[in-house]
Amino acid sequence: MLDKFEKIFIETNNEWGYVVLPNNVDENIPLVLHFHGNGGYVYESGADWIDEPRKQKFFLPVLESGFAIAGCHGTGNHWGRQSSLDANYNFFEQLKDINKLNLNGITTWGCGLGASAAWLSTIKKLNNHVTNFISQQGVLNFESIIRHVKFKDDLVESHGFDPNLSVNDAIDIFRELNPINITENSINNNNIKLPNTLFIHGDSDENVDFQENPTLLHQILENNGFNSELHALKGVGHATYEHGEELGVLIANFISRS
């Protein structure tokens, strides 16, 4: 499905990233920076979102709309930890060597736990470069993940803490690391530029609570006058892959009109 598009693979500090280029666009190509979720992979000649047909359906409308898509799975299943933010920023710096890419006004797009890294990168180091942000079944509230317990240990351990921490202790430790809290503090301090946002999420998500993740962040942004859209998939759980074509078009239309 994506065989017809040119792909470039880049190594940065022993981490691999890729760029998929649209056809018939030779310069000033707008960029979508994609952050992979749990179980993702990127190596010197492939990546899960490039190789797997069910995921390719999301990329195809974006590429056909004239956007390049770049991504890495920096540091693996990262849950938004700082080392992943650094790896993705270093990868972004490498993209400056591809002259045909326009790195101003980019779109960041995170799936699952990749959404936490995408959002934190957006409101931190990449802030001046980002115009649009997309979360797909995204982890955006660490306190919610901890309280629901199912993935508490994975989150806590990925950040270098003892997974045997109690729920309350973990919440205390992650308070300053939580994307929700960081966003609210940045808004209150008036020191942030926030992008147009699109949240796509199943309202029956069994892994990442719909109300406590996309809905909560969407409401914070909307209540503070920022442009935010929430696209709820009725009766859909965490896996949104069967909606690939529909959501790929939704994403392409969102970034095309911004």
Secondary structure as GFF3:
##gff-version 3
##sequence-region A 1 258
A	DSSP	beta_strand	6	12	.	.	.	ID=ss1
A	DSSP	beta_strand	15	21	.	.	.	ID=ss2
A	DSSP	beta_strand	29	35	.	.	.	ID=ss3
A	DSSP	beta_strand	42	43	.	.	.	ID=ss4
A	DSSP	beta_strand	46	47	.	.	.	ID=ss5
A	DSSP	alpha_helix	48	51	.	.	.	ID=ss6
A	DSSP	alpha_helix	53	64	.	.	.	ID=ss7
A	DSSP	beta_strand	68	72	.	.	.	ID=ss8
A	DSSP	alpha_helix	82	95	.	.	.	ID=ss9
A	DSSP	beta_strand	101	111	.	.	.	ID=ss10
A	DSSP	alpha_helix	114	123	.	.	.	ID=ss11
A	DSSP	three_ten_helix	127	129	.	.	.	ID=ss12
A	DSSP	beta_strand	130	136	.	.	.	ID=ss13
A	DSSP	alpha_helix	142	148	.	.	.	ID=ss14
A	DSSP	alpha_helix	152	158	.	.	.	ID=ss15
A	DSSP	alpha_helix	167	174	.	.	.	ID=ss16
A	DSSP	alpha_helix	179	188	.	.	.	ID=ss17
A	DSSP	beta_strand	196	202	.	.	.	ID=ss18
A	DSSP	pi_helix	211	215	.	.	.	ID=ss19
A	DSSP	alpha_helix	216	223	.	.	.	ID=ss20
A	DSSP	beta_strand	228	233	.	.	.	ID=ss21
A	DSSP	three_ten_helix	241	243	.	.	.	ID=ss22
A	DSSP	alpha_helix	244	256	.	.	.	ID=ss23
###
